[in-house]
Amino acid sequence: MLKGRAQRYRALSDATNEAVFISEKGVCIEANHGATEMFGYDYDELIGIFGSDVIAPESKELVSKKMLSEHEKSYEAIAQRKDGTTFCAEICDKRTTFTGKDVRVTVVRGIDERKRYEEVLREYQERFKTLAEYAPFGLFIMKADRCFEYFNPEFTAIFGYGLDDLPDKDTWFEKAYPARKYRDRVRSVWNKDIIYDVNPGEVAVRTFTVRCKDGQNKMIRFKNVALGGGKQLLSYEDITAYDKAEKRLKRSEKRLHWLTSRLLTAQENERRRMSMELHDDLGQRLAVLKLQIHSVAESLRKDQTKPAAECDHILDHVAETIEYVRKISHELSPSAIHELGLHVALKHLFKEFSDHSDVRILVEMPDVDTLFSPETEVVLYRIFQEIMTNITRHAQAKTISIAIRKRKRRISFVVADDGVGFSTEEVAAAGPVDKGLGLVTMDERIRMIGGKLEISSRINNGTRIVFSVPTIQGSRKWKQ
């Protein structure tokens, strides 16, 4: 029985990526494969060492005390590999009985990556704090009970009020809108936005005249964001002086475009990283699993038909999962761009779209490889993905024509469909939320690569999308 338990322990402990040690009076008497991998020692080298021998000098005293005490809660320390390199580790000890001995089981988990994530989170929190404190517009956060949680310095600079003056939203209404009828109107609009119209993450923009603490009236543009959990984030912009407001708006737009560009770039990088992890890690793991199941099936006797059928069923499911992972990996970051170029990737995209819809696609596309940087190629691919998605969702088109042509040092792209169309005037007048994230993202991507989006459309008369993008300066000749 003891031998069976030991074998089960070995199987379980070797299946984990964590290092597992069993020690008696601080001396290691057993270790799993994860321990040899994590610390770089052979198994025989680990047996007989004291637990603190795999701990960096700065943490030895701490770990030694923990090992020889009754401590059973996890704690952090600096571990040290055989080659002298160190890493952050989370250590958890527990006393138990093993092969008739009172021992301590110690599990060590490497947490360098978690520490990096924590540092990134801390940096983002610091950036948000800096952004809020130095933002060129007033900000406040209101809790679900309508009491104010935070005013930034610009809010006080605009209105003259601090948290002591405005403990809650009702007090704000009384002081900011002293005229009862106007106050009731503002309250009605605000309640409508909060209760009915603004979902978490959405933005409502309003403009009202506000009475400041010094008695001065200012025209203020409000932006209200529902944060979820009943909280609200509101920004306030003084637009009394039109010129000042216009300049501020231009600066805000420039910052927004820069931030959006960085976010989209970061998003693309993260997509590619996730795609590679899915393909290289999960894909390989699934392939190994498939081989293992196949090996089990091969080892069955001929009369074991039921287990054999179950193995076949599992193999089919694993094969479907592998294909699904491959599909997700491709959608996250189409490998054709990096391996075969933009020209082949776009042809594949158009064919895939045509195969899964009733839409006929007419393409005029010379070879566009080598004309753009790799980053621009990915952005162009994403733009066409967005265009095709929008047509699928909204256009009800039967035919799409795509033309790509050279114009001096720029490449022009024209996409036209014979769908239901829409009112461009209504879209132009709409706010970012009403306009739709797809068009906003498409426009921003085109801006990122030096282009400008032009959309012409009429209801029941199709849509035409035109944009042009500069080629690499001094690029190779256009391939006919």
Secondary structure by P-SEA (a helix, b strand, c coil): caaaaaaaaaaaaaaccbbbbbbcccccccccaaaaaacccccccccccccccccccccaaaaaaaaaccccbbbbbbbbccccbbbbbbbbbbbbbccccbbbbbbbbbcaaaaaaaaaaaaaaaaaaaaaaaccbbbbbbccccccccccaaaaaaccccccccccaaaaaaaccccaaaaaaaaaaaaaaacccccccbbbbbbbbbbcccccccbbbbbbbbccccbbbbbbbbcccaaaaaaaaaaaaaaaaaaaaaaaaaaaaaaaaaaaaaacaaaaaaaaaaaaaaaaaaaccccaaaaaaaaaaaaaaaaaaaaaaaaaaaaacccccccccaaaaaaaaaaaaaaaccbbbbbbcccccccccaaaaaaaaaaaaaaaaaaaccccccbbbbbbbbcccbbbbbbbbccccccaaaaaacccccccaaaaaaaaaaaaabbbbbbbbcccbbbbbbbbbbcccccccccc
